Amino acid sequence: MQQKNNTVAIIIIASLFFIFGFVTWINGALIPFMKTINELTESQSYLVATASYISFVVMALPASYILGKIGYKKGMSLGLIIMAIGALVFIPAAEARTYWVFLAGIFIQGIGMTILQTAANPYITILGPIESGAKRIAIMGIANKTAGALGSLIFGAILLAGIDKTKEKLAEANLEEKNVLLDTMADSVFMPYVIMAGVLFLLGILIKKAPLPHVEASEEEQIVEGKTAKTSIFQFPYLWLGVIALFVYVGAEVIAGDTIIAYGISLGFTGEEAKYFTTYTLLAMVATYALGVFLIPKYIKQKTALIASAVLGIVFSFCILNTTGYTSVLFVAALGIANALVWPAIWPLTLDGLGKFTKTGSALLIMAISGGAIIPPLYGRIVDANKHEMVTNGIQEAEAIATASNESYWILIPCYAIILFFAIWGHKIKNWKV
C-alpha cells in the first residue's frame, strides 16, 4: 500500500515539475521577443532570466517558513495560485508595452515557483531511500524538460512568428508605424497567458484534494564518530558547497537553454529556424534523464553521474568556443546532456544527513537557483562589451555580435569546474576533521 501511495505521489509531483518546467523554459523565446518589442540591448534582454530567478533569493527562506506553517501540500497549491497571478500581469504589460511590468509578472511567477519548488524538491527527495533520490528527481526532470521543450516550441511559434519580417519593417518605419508594429507584436502574449493563468488556478485548487502522503525528513542528522550533534546550519560545510555548486549549475543550465535562440539568430539563422534550438537542449536533457533513471543507483552512483556531467560540461564548452555556425549551436544544445543529472545528484548529496535542518537546507538550495538570475545577464554584459570593442575596431555589427556571443561562452568553464570540485571532494567535507 505504501509503495502504491508513493507511486501516486510521484505522478502528482511529476505533474507539478511539468508545470514549472513549461513556465520556466519559455524564457528562451521571451528573451528575443522582449528585446524586439522593448528595443533592448543584449544585457537588458537577459533581465527576463534575472526577474524569474532572483525571486528564489527573495522568497526561499520565507517559503521555508510558510511550508513549516501550512505543510508541503498546501504550499504547492499556494505556489500554483501565485504563478497564475503572475501570468495575469502579462495582460496589462502587453497593453502598456512596458518592460518593467513584464518583468514584474515574471518575478511574481518566480515567487510562486519558489514556493512550489521549495515544497516539491525535498518532498520527492525524502519520499523514498536517499540512495535513489537522484533517480526520483531524474523522473521529475523528464517531466520538467519535456514540458520545457513543449513550452519553448509553443511560445516560440507564437512569439517569434514573423519576427524577422517585423525587424525589417521596423528598420524602415517612422515612429508612428514603429509603435503600431510593436504594439501588435506585444498583443500576441495576451491569449497564451490568459490560458496559462486559468490552468494554474485550476491546478492550484485541485492539488489541495490530491492524495499525497505526509512525509518528513528524519529529525536526527548523521553524527560523525567523536563529534556531537549539530546545532547550526553553519556546521554543515558540504551543504554550503552544494549550494555554490547548484548556483553555478543553474546559471550554466539557463545559459544553455535561454541564450541558444538569440545565439542562433546572431549567427544568421532566422527566428523561424532558431525557435527550435531551446528544444534541442531540453530533448538532450530528457534523454539523459531517462538514462539516469535506468542507471542510478543500480549501475552507477549519484557521485559518479555528477563527475561525468561536470567533465562533459567542460568538454562541450571548449567545443562551443572552437566551432562556428550550426555545429556550435549543436554543442550548446549538447550541454543538455551535461546538465541533466547535475540537479538530481546535487540534491541528495547535499541533503543527506541534515536531519532537522533539511527544510532550511532545502531553502538554501532553492536560493541557489538565483544563479539563473546572475550568470546569464553576466554573459549578456560580456557579449555587449566584446561586441562594442569589435565594432569600435571596425568590424561590422552583425559579425561582431556573432563572434562576441560565441566567445562569451567561456563563462561556462569555471561553472562546471566548481561542480566537478563538489562531485569529487566537496560533498565529503562532512567526514573531514575540522
Buried (B, 14 or more C-beta within 10 A) or exposed (E): EEEEEBEEBBEBBBBBBBBBBBBBBBBBBBBBBBBBBBEBBBBBBBBBBBBBBBBBBBBBBBBBEBBEEBBBBBBBBBBBBBBBBBBBBBBEBBEEBBBEBBBBBBBBBBBBBBBBBBBBBBBBBBBBEBEBBBBBBBBBBBBBBBBBBBBBBBBBEBBBBEBBEBEEBBEEBEEEEBEEBBBEBBBBBBEBBBEBBEBBBEBBEEBEEBEBEEBEBEEEBEEEEEEEEBEEBEBBBBBBBBBBBBBBBBBBBBBBBBBBBBBBBBBEBEBBBBBBBBBBBBBBBBBBBBBBBEBBBEEBBBBBBBBBBBBBBBEBBBBBBEBEEEEBBBBBBBBBBBBBBBBBBBBBBBBBBBBBBBBBBBBBBBBBBBBBBBBBBBBBBBBBBBBBEBBEEEBEEEBBBBBBBBBBBBBBBEBBBBBBBBBEEBBBBBEEEE
